[in-house]
Amino acid sequence: MQKAQITGDFPGEAQLFYEHYCAGCKEISVPNAMLKTQFYFNDKNGVGLLITGSGKTSAGLSLMSLLSWDAYDFSNAIIVSVGCGGGSTGSRIPGDLTVVTAACDLELGHHTDAHELADPDAKHTWFHDDDYDDYSCKRLNSELCEKAYALIQDVPLRTTAICKQALAENFPSQDWALRDPNVSKGTALSADSYWKGAEDHENAVFVVDYYQCPDPYAVTEMEEIAVMNAAECFGLQNRVVSLRVVVNMDTFLKGETPESLWLEGSDFDSKVKQENSETLDIFEPGMDNLFDAGQIVIDAALAGELG
């Protein structure tokens, strides 16, 4: 499979960070890493950029491979984990930036089809299993999260007219959907598959409530619980800052269905067009929002202001 494009006219999650902190640095091969892993290190500013690939397996194994490599001393590193995700319908909108205060695994537990439930009025199809509690939910360092939030809470965030119009049409008279993007704290749900739908939204809300996370469910993504578990293996769990920008919603918009989005398959370029509800043309300004906030946090870490 192709590796992530690090440059181009349409920036992905890593490009703006590469251009600012590691421009011109050659890719470094990390021993025993996943094939899609990319790593760059700038020895002038001390910033390393690790592109893990999508999903919990890629994220966990890529970070484990890097942290276990004795070519670098990561004992005092601050891990700034950045990426995009789907927003919790009813609270988050595209363009929002979340400081993640806890990460949960949506798969670890028991799942069933709604049609199999004895109670036809049940709202969730996920059931807890305490055998997984040691690694299914991780709280980030609250002091570090507060420092990061204080630094970026007033960062101006971009949106688009098309995105605002789509939200207004799908959620008329709903104040949460009509506001401008903002920065907030919240919990990230990590899933092995990219999902949308009201049923799994209810599962996500229930999982976060069950684990009594410090902040409500805000974003769904595919890596953060793996990042936290890998960091913990090296004693770095209290040195992780996680930022997620919302680029789509966790429920369907504009009359889209699973079949219309996924049945035939589509490439990335088709998913970022304004007529497609996957991103509503917010992906590119979302990447700018992510970088604007992430740069502030990274610069603070380099200055020793995060501990």
C-alpha angles and dihedrals in degrees: 000000000000119000122236116285107244095195136033146108093279108053122218127204095287105034101083091047091049093049093049102040109018107024111155094011114135121239112262120215111233113210116246093004129143114272093249094050114119125187131185127178129192108202091192096064101018095239120141121192117205119187105196103182123237126308139034095279094053094043096047097044094043093052092043090052093050097044092048093053110104093207088089135040108228097167093111098031124131109218111213106192113196134178147115134273148164119283127236107256108238097033115030131055133192110282094034118131119216127200099210113226097174137014126208133188111235093197101052104092130039127306132190139175114268090235090064096057117112089215108062090195095055112127101204136048098194122098126194124244115191092204087082099045095105092066109013096082129030128183116212122226102287094206092052091046091052092050092050093046092050090054097051107024093105098040108132110243129206130234135166136237091239092053093048091048093051092050092048091051094047097041107028116190092004108135094203091059097044099054127095120261117277144176118259142154121255150140124275122218113209116207133180091223133044105248141178131183146094094261096058090041087061089047091052093051091047095049093052092046092047093055090045093231115192093244134029127267107283112158141018118214139146110245119036101091088052092050090052095047092048092047090051091057088064098040092255100114091110092052099062125110115187125197124182127182119205114236100163141007129261091234130056121274135192094021094298119156133195089257095051092048104038115009096087095030124232138209126247095260092058091051095058097054116116094244093057117088092213092084109354089215090295098111098089097045087043089059089052090051091050093050095045091055096036093052091056092051094045093048090050090052091050089051091053093245096127098054 
